[in-house]
Amino acid sequence: MHKSRLAGFIIDCNTADLDSAARFWSEALGFRRREEVPHEPGYVPLDAGVAGLSVEVQRVEHPSRVHLDIEADDIEAEAARLEALGAKRVARVKSWWVMEAPTGHRFCVVRAGRENFEETANAWSSGTPRSGET
């Protein structure tokens, strides 16, 4: 058994000026920039203030888009579960997987780390939620 849940949304920006991109998205969404140091260079965290979701602005080399992150306590088990649903692995990046849904949307499976993960994540066994959980 492993657990996973939606971690949040990453706003991929193909830009040399991440600060301006972060300022735009902060003001457009009404989410203030978090003052903490980002967990990685090239990211600016925003305070979404809803359901513990993470929203970050990220500098990328590919075309700009929005992708979501699914956090899991077992990245390999979650990637395998999603493959069984029709997703495919695209690339291993550091400790996470970039994947592609059957619809063509890219998303990442990342290590669990947000607050209340244990209490709010879906529990998976053989690819389905445990009885009573969604």
Residue pairs with C-beta under 8 A, 6 or more apart in sequence:
1 123
1 124
1 125
1 130
2 72
2 73
2 74
2 77
2 78
2 81
2 123
2 124
3 72
3 73
3 74
3 112
3 117
3 118
3 121
3 122
3 123
3 124
4 70
4 71
4 72
4 73
4 78
4 81
4 109
4 112
4 121
4 122
4 124
5 70
5 71
5 117
5 120
5 121
5 122
6 53
6 68
6 69
6 70
6 71
7 53
7 54
7 68
7 69
7 70
7 71
7 110
7 112
7 114
8 48
8 53
8 54
8 55
8 56
8 68
8 69
8 114
9 53
9 54
9 55
9 56
9 66
9 67
9 68
9 69
10 55
10 56
10 57
10 58
10 66
10 67
10 68
10 69
10 108
11 21
11 25
11 55
11 56
11 57
11 58
11 66
12 58
12 60
12 62
12 64
12 65
12 66
12 67
13 21
13 57
13 58
13 59
13 60
13 64
14 59
14 60
14 61
14 62
14 63
14 64
15 21
15 59
15 64
16 59
18 42
18 44
18 57
18 59
19 44
21 44
21 57
21 59
22 33
22 44
22 46
22 57
23 33
25 31
25 46
25 57
26 32
26 33
26 46
26 57
29 46
29 48
29 55
31 46
31 47
31 48
31 49
31 55
32 46
32 47
33 44
33 45
33 46
33 47
34 45
34 46
34 47
36 45
38 44
38 45
38 56
39 45
42 58
42 59
43 56
43 57
43 58
43 59
44 56
44 57
44 58
45 54
45 55
45 56
46 55
46 56
46 57
48 54
48 55
52 114
52 115
52 116
52 120
54 69
54 114
65 106
67 105
67 106
67 107
67 108
68 107
68 108
69 107
69 108
69 109
69 110
70 78
70 82
70 107
70 108
70 109
70 110
71 109
71 110
71 111
71 112
71 113
71 114
71 117
71 121
72 78
72 109
72 110
72 111
72 112
72 121
73 112
73 117
73 121
75 95
75 96
75 97
75 109
75 110
75 111
77 124
78 109
78 124
79 87
79 89
79 97
79 99
79 109
81 124
81 127
82 99
82 109
83 89
84 127
85 102
85 127
86 101
86 102
87 99
87 100
87 101
87 102
88 99
88 100
89 97
89 98
89 99
90 97
90 98
90 99
90 100
90 106
91 97
91 98
92 98
93 108
95 110
95 111
96 108
96 109
96 110
96 111
97 108
97 109
98 106
98 107
98 108
99 106
99 107
99 108
99 109
100 106
100 107
101 107
112 121
122 129
122 133
122 134
123 129
123 130
123 133
124 130
